[in-house]
Amino acid sequence: MTPPPGSMRLERTLGRGVAAALVSCLAVACAAACGASARPPAAEPPQPHPAADIVVQGAVDTELQPLLAALAGKQEIQIAAWTFWRGRIGGKTIVVSRTEVGPVNASTATTLAIRTFRPRLIINQGTAGATIPDLKLFDIVVGEATVDYGAFRSAPADAGTGVDLSRWTPMPHRLRLDGRERVAFDRFPGDAAAVEAALRIPNPRGRVTKGIIGTAFEFNREVDRLVWMNKTYGVVSEDMESAYAAGTAAGFKVPFVAIRIISDSEFHRTEFQPVAGEYCAAFVLELVRRWPVR
């Protein structure tokens, strides 16, 4: 039986519509697949490991070598852009963290270390510049506190009046601990037990002293600026990671201490000495060995 002409036109119209829809779906699917292949795969979330006794941080390889050499049963763990090594030192589970340089790296690496390894203590260590003339090359500063000396508020000033550091006043970081009221931190205190333990470790190349460690994503070589930093924030050294790692640890309520060796000083015209990083790591290694298992 021959279908009516109208019915045949309807079937042809429906057929064209279905074909067009199929072509459209295939195009969308192809575009999605091409877009997905063009994007880098998302980093997988870190998987928790058994709790570590200590995480020791250093920004660059020269600040890590003595620690890595002492790490027994070393296992490398890569999480996105940050590298960790897990092993044993002196009967304790130790994680060595290469944070990389600056605030973004320091904060992120510290967060990953806490969430992945759940340490009982974090030690941030490495090189620093002196902000006072009293500190000499290879002296070691144990951080009774760390301060972000790049956090400040300036008073209003009209165009043409110049930049005047006397108009700059420190501005605190604020953390909403436990999700309640914000708590102001003009500095992040170092763990008292870790500070006292570090002060008992000998430094064969200089003094070991307690002080306030300063941090900002800066490398300052103007003596007047260094003097201002000490006068305004009380800092005796400057680096690029300590305070950011300390603030992250404070938010997670993990004990923290910063230990820095003087690698350069504008007061004594001492250029940066990379070997200082190894000296600091060797000092911290001795602290790790002596730290009691808890």
Sequence and secondary structure as in RCSB ss.txt:
>XXXX:A:sequence
MTPPPGSMRLERTLGRGVAAALVSCLAVACAAACGASARPPAAEPPQPHPAADIVVQGAVDTELQPLLAALAGKQ
EIQIAAWTFWRGRIGGKTIVVSRTEVGPVNASTATTLAIRTFRPRLIINQGTAGATIPDLKLFDIVVGEATVDYG
AFRSAPADAGTGVDLSRWTPMPHRLRLDGRERVAFDRFPGDAAAVEAALRIPNPRGRVTKGIIGTAFEFNREVDR
LVWMNKTYGVVSEDMESAYAAGTAAGFKVPFVAIRIISDSEFHRTEFQPVAGEYCAAFVLELVRRWPVR
>XXXX:A:secstr
    HHHHHHHHHHHHHHHHHHHHHHHHHHHHHHHHHHS          S  SEEEEESSGGGTHHHHHH EEEE
EEEETTEEEEEEEETTEEEEEEE  SSHHHHHHHHHHHHHHH  SEEEEEEEEEESSTT  TT EEEEEEEEETT
 EEE    TTS   GGGEEE  EEE GGGSS EEESSEE  HHHHHHHHTS  TTS EEEEEEEE S     HHH
HHHHHHHH  SEEESSHHHHHHHHHHHT  EEEEEEEEEBTTTTB   THHHHHHHHHHHHHHHHS   
